[in-house]
Amino acid sequence: MSNLDAVIFGKKKFSDMLQEIYNNQKKKEQQIAALINELKPLINDIGDATLVVPLIKEYMELGLKNDEQLIKMATIVQRSLGQNKSDDDSLGMTEEEKAQLLAEVKNFKPKD
């Protein structure tokens, strides 16, 4: 069984998680393009643009943050799957990477 076929939780395989990251990115790309196309007719002057552009920027940043979390999770799983089991169960991460991940988890606040 290859690492891509390894079950990481429930019935979810690593390849399923990678596919989900890819599909989410493509879906967001289409949503952002549709949003921009819907908002274009509403922009008549620079004042309108200063109101609309920050909304688009915030939407894009939120999507990127969600993707970053999935990508980080995929990286952890990939390292875990490729790690030699004789290691001390560190998931193949350096101490610096562990500290960074823990800090990000502590600071992560999902949007309602």
Accessible surface in RSA format (square Angstrom, percent):
REM  Atomic radii and reference values for relative SASA: ProtOr
REM  Chains: A
REM  Algorithm: Lee & Richards
REM  Probe-radius: 1.40
REM  Slices: 20
REM RES _ NUM      All-atoms   Total-Side   Main-Chain    Non-polar    All polar
REM                ABS   REL    ABS   REL    ABS   REL    ABS   REL    ABS   REL
RES MET A   1   188.60  97.7  99.28  65.7  89.32 212.7  90.18  76.7  98.42 130.4
RES SER A   2    61.79  52.2  47.21  63.0  14.57  33.6  52.13 111.0   9.66  13.5
RES ASN A   3    74.93  51.7  69.44  67.1   5.49  13.2  16.55  39.8  58.38  56.4
RES LEU A   4    89.00  49.6  88.90  63.6   0.10   0.2  88.90  62.4   0.10   0.3
RES ASP A   5    63.43  44.4  61.10  60.8   2.32   5.5  11.88  28.0  51.54  51.4
RES ALA A   6     9.47   8.7   9.47  14.6   0.00   0.0   9.47  13.3   0.00   0.0
RES VAL A   7    86.65  57.0  61.62  55.8  25.03  60.3  61.62  53.5  25.03  67.9
RES ILE A   8    38.19  21.7   5.59   4.2  32.60  78.6  10.87   7.8  27.32  74.2
RES PHE A   9   109.47  54.8  99.88  61.9   9.60  25.0 109.35  66.3   0.12   0.4
RES GLY A  10    70.80  87.3   0.00   N/A  70.80  87.3  43.06 118.2  27.75  62.1
RES LYS A  11   196.11  95.7 174.41 107.0  21.71  51.7 121.19 109.1  74.92  79.8
RES LYS A  12    60.70  29.6  55.65  34.1   5.05  12.0  30.95  27.9  29.75  31.7
RES LYS A  13    74.00  36.1  74.00  45.4   0.00   0.0  26.59  23.9  47.41  50.5
RES PHE A  14     7.33   3.7   7.33   4.5   0.00   0.0   7.33   4.4   0.00   0.0
RES SER A  15    35.53  30.0  30.02  40.1   5.51  12.7  25.26  53.8  10.27  14.4
RES ASP A  16    48.54  34.0  44.49  44.3   4.04   9.6  12.93  30.4  35.61  35.5
RES MET A  17     3.37   1.7   3.33   2.2   0.04   0.1   3.33   2.8   0.04   0.1
RES LEU A  18    69.25  38.6  64.30  46.0   4.94  12.4  64.47  45.3   4.77  12.8
RES GLN A  19   108.65  60.8 101.85  74.4   6.80  16.2  28.15  59.9  80.50  61.1
RES GLU A  20    62.64  36.0  58.57  44.3   4.07   9.7  24.93  48.2  37.71  30.8
RES ILE A  21    22.33  12.7  22.33  16.6   0.00   0.0  22.33  16.1   0.00   0.0
RES TYR A  22   131.27  61.3 126.96  72.2   4.31  11.2  97.95  73.6  33.32  41.1
RES ASN A  23    73.05  50.4  68.54  66.2   4.51  10.9  24.59  59.2  48.46  46.8
RES ASN A  24    41.92  28.9  40.53  39.2   1.39   3.3   3.68   8.9  38.24  37.0
RES GLN A  25    74.53  41.7  74.53  54.5   0.00   0.0  34.11  72.6  40.41  30.6
RES LYS A  26    85.34  41.6  85.34  52.4   0.00   0.0  45.14  40.6  40.20  42.8
RES LYS A  27   123.89  60.4 121.51  74.6   2.38   5.7  66.11  59.5  57.78  61.5
RES LYS A  28    35.81  17.5  35.81  22.0   0.00   0.0  27.53  24.8   8.29   8.8
RES GLU A  29    94.31  54.1  86.30  65.3   8.00  19.1  37.82  73.2  56.49  46.1
RES GLN A  30   129.38  72.3 120.69  88.2   8.69  20.7  44.02  93.7  85.36  64.7
RES GLN A  31    71.10  39.8  63.60  46.5   7.50  17.9  27.80  59.2  43.30  32.8
RES ILE A  32    27.29  15.5  27.29  20.3   0.00   0.0  27.29  19.7   0.00   0.0
RES ALA A  33    51.52  47.4  45.36  70.0   6.16  14.0  50.84  71.6   0.68   1.8
RES ALA A  34    48.97  45.0  42.27  65.2   6.70  15.2  48.22  67.9   0.75   2.0
RES LEU A  35    51.16  28.5  48.59  34.8   2.57   6.5  50.61  35.5   0.55   1.5
RES ILE A  36    58.90  33.5  58.46  43.5   0.44   1.1  58.49  42.1   0.41   1.1
RES ASN A  37    88.80  61.2  78.67  76.0  10.13  24.4  24.25  58.4  64.55  62.4
RES GLU A  38   122.03  70.1 106.45  80.5  15.58  37.1  43.42  84.0  78.61  64.2
RES LEU A  39    27.92  15.6  27.92  20.0   0.00   0.0  27.92  19.6   0.00   0.0
RES LYS A  40   126.02  61.5 115.95  71.1  10.07  24.0  70.06  63.1  55.96  59.6
RES PRO A  41    96.88  70.6  67.63  61.6  29.26 106.4  81.00  66.9  15.89  98.8
RES LEU A  42   110.80  61.7  99.23  71.0  11.57  29.1 101.95  71.6   8.85  23.8
RES ILE A  43    59.83  34.0  41.59  31.0  18.24  44.0  41.59  29.9  18.24  49.5
RES ASN A  44   127.44  87.9  90.27  87.2  37.17  89.5  29.87  71.9  97.56  94.3
RES ASP A  45    85.52  59.9  72.78  72.4  12.74  30.1  42.77 100.7  42.76  42.6
RES ILE A  46   142.09  80.9 133.81  99.7   8.28  20.0 136.40  98.2   5.68  15.4
RES GLY A  47    35.58  43.9   0.00   N/A  35.58  43.9  33.21  91.1   2.37   5.3
RES ASP A  48    40.16  28.1  39.01  38.8   1.15   2.7   4.61  10.8  35.55  35.5
RES ALA A  49    20.64  19.0  20.29  31.3   0.35   0.8  20.47  28.8   0.17   0.4
RES THR A  50    83.80  59.6  68.06  69.0  15.74  37.5  63.24  84.9  20.56  31.1
RES LEU A  51   130.92  72.9 122.56  87.7   8.36  21.0 124.76  87.6   6.16  16.6
RES VAL A  52    17.35  11.4  17.35  15.7   0.00   0.0  17.35  15.1   0.00   0.0
RES VAL A  53    80.79  53.2  80.70  73.1   0.09   0.2  80.70  70.1   0.09   0.3
RES PRO A  54    69.88  50.9  64.53  58.8   5.35  19.5  66.07  54.5   3.81  23.7
RES LEU A  55   112.63  62.7 107.23  76.7   5.39  13.6 107.75  75.7   4.88  13.1
RES ILE A  56    20.23  11.5  20.23  15.1   0.00   0.0  20.23  14.6   0.00   0.0
RES LYS A  57   119.93  58.5 116.21  71.3   3.72   8.9  82.38  74.2  37.55  40.0
RES GLU A  58    99.81  57.3  98.03  74.2   1.78   4.2  32.37  62.6  67.43  55.1
RES TYR A  59    82.76  38.6  76.00  43.2   6.76  17.6  65.62  49.3  17.14  21.1
RES MET A  60    79.35  41.1  77.46  51.3   1.89   4.5  65.54  55.7  13.82  18.3
RES GLU A  61    70.14  40.3  69.17  52.3   0.97   2.3  26.83  51.9  43.32  35.4
RES LEU A  62    62.51  34.8  60.10  43.0   2.41   6.0  61.77  43.4   0.74   2.0
RES GLY A  63     5.54   6.8   0.00   N/A   5.54   6.8   5.01  13.7   0.53   1.2
RES LEU A  64    93.66  52.2  92.99  66.5   0.67   1.7  92.99  65.3   0.67   1.8
RES LYS A  65   120.19  58.6 119.91  73.6   0.28   0.7  67.65  60.9  52.54  56.0
RES ASN A  66    66.34  45.7  62.96  60.8   3.38   8.1  18.00  43.3  48.34  46.7
RES ASP A  67     6.05   4.2   6.05   6.0   0.00   0.0   5.52  13.0   0.53   0.5
RES GLU A  68    85.54  49.1  83.95  63.5   1.60   3.8  27.64  53.5  57.90  47.3
RES GLN A  69    60.79  34.0  55.58  40.6   5.21  12.4  21.99  46.8  38.81  29.4
RES LEU A  70    35.65  19.9  35.54  25.4   0.11   0.3  35.65  25.0   0.00   0.0
RES ILE A  71    88.99  50.6  88.71  66.1   0.28   0.7  88.82  64.0   0.17   0.5
RES LYS A  72    60.14  29.3  58.27  35.8   1.87   4.4  48.89  44.0  11.25  12.0
RES MET A  73    75.86  39.3  73.36  48.6   2.49   5.9  40.49  34.4  35.37  46.9
RES ALA A  74     7.40   6.8   7.18  11.1   0.21   0.5   7.26  10.2   0.14   0.4
RES THR A  75    48.19  34.3  47.84  48.5   0.35   0.8  30.67  41.2  17.52  26.5
RES ILE A  76    36.19  20.6  36.15  26.9   0.04   0.1  36.19  26.1   0.00   0.0
RES VAL A  77    23.11  15.2  21.91  19.8   1.19   2.9  23.11  20.1   0.00   0.0
RES GLN A  78   106.49  59.5 104.08  76.1   2.41   5.7  20.03  42.6  86.45  65.6
RES ARG A  79    81.42  34.2  72.67  37.0   8.74  20.8  25.80  35.3  55.61  33.7
RES SER A  80    26.24  22.2  26.10  34.8   0.14   0.3   5.95  12.7  20.30  28.4
RES LEU A  81    51.04  28.4  30.34  21.7  20.70  52.0  32.67  22.9  18.37  49.4
RES GLY A  82    57.63  71.1   0.00   N/A  57.63  71.1  26.26  72.1  31.37  70.3
RES GLN A  83    24.99  14.0   7.81   5.7  17.18  40.9  11.32  24.1  13.67  10.4
RES ASN A  84    98.55  68.0  85.90  83.0  12.65  30.5  31.49  75.8  67.05  64.8
RES LYS A  85   166.57  81.3 142.25  87.3  24.32  57.9 109.14  98.2  57.43  61.2
RES SER A  86    96.93  81.9  56.03  74.8  40.91  94.2  54.52 116.1  42.41  59.4
RES ASP A  87    72.84  51.0  55.82  55.6  17.02  40.3  12.65  29.8  60.20  60.0
RES ASP A  88   124.97  87.5  91.53  91.1  33.43  79.1  52.81 124.3  72.16  72.0
RES ASP A  89   118.93  83.3 100.67 100.2  18.26  43.2  32.89  77.4  86.04  85.8
RES SER A  90    22.59  19.1  17.53  23.4   5.07  11.7  10.05  21.4  12.55  17.6
RES LEU A  91    63.38  35.3  63.38  45.3   0.00   0.0  63.38  44.5   0.00   0.0
RES GLY A  92    40.75  50.2   0.00   N/A  40.75  50.2  23.05  63.3  17.70  39.6
RES MET A  93    22.47  11.6  11.35   7.5  11.12  26.5   8.23   7.0  14.24  18.9
RES THR A  94    80.55  57.3  72.88  73.9   7.68  18.3  77.84 104.5   2.72   4.1
RES GLU A  95   129.48  74.3 122.46  92.6   7.03  16.7  68.84 133.2  60.64  49.5
RES GLU A  96   141.81  81.4 131.14  99.2  10.67  25.4  50.94  98.5  90.87  74.2
RES GLU A  97    53.11  30.5  50.64  38.3   2.47   5.9  23.91  46.2  29.20  23.8
RES LYS A  98    57.81  28.2  56.26  34.5   1.55   3.7  35.51  32.0  22.30  23.8
RES ALA A  99    60.84  55.9  51.23  79.1   9.60  21.8  56.43  79.5   4.41  11.7
RES GLN A 100   103.15  57.7  96.19  70.3   6.97  16.6  33.34  71.0  69.81  52.9
RES LEU A 101    42.93  23.9  40.45  28.9   2.48   6.2  42.52  29.9   0.41   1.1
RES LEU A 102   105.37  58.7 105.30  75.3   0.07   0.2 105.30  74.0   0.07   0.2
RES ALA A 103    47.71  43.9  42.27  65.2   5.44  12.4  47.11  66.3   0.60   1.6
RES GLU A 104    44.11  25.3  38.61  29.2   5.50  13.1  31.07  60.1  13.04  10.7
RES VAL A 105    92.48  60.9  80.84  73.2  11.64  28.0  82.92  72.0   9.56  25.9
RES LYS A 106   163.94  80.0 132.11  81.1  31.83  75.8  86.56  77.9  77.39  82.4
RES ASN A 107   111.20  76.7  95.58  92.4  15.62  37.6  27.53  66.3  83.67  80.9
RES PHE A 108    94.41  47.2  74.47  46.1  19.94  51.9  80.18  48.6  14.23  40.7
RES LYS A 109   169.02  82.5 148.86  91.3  20.16  48.0  93.60  84.3  75.42  80.3
RES PRO A 110    98.21  71.6  79.65  72.6  18.55  67.4  83.89  69.3  14.32  89.0
RES LYS A 111   136.55  66.6 104.77  64.3  31.79  75.7  72.33  65.1  64.22  68.4
RES ASP A 112   191.18 133.9 117.08 116.5  74.10 175.2  70.22 165.3 120.96 120.6
END  Absolute sums over single chains surface
CHAIN  1 A     8606.3       7392.5       1213.9       5218.0       3388.3
END  Absolute sums over all chains
TOTAL          8606.3       7392.5       1213.9       5218.0       3388.3
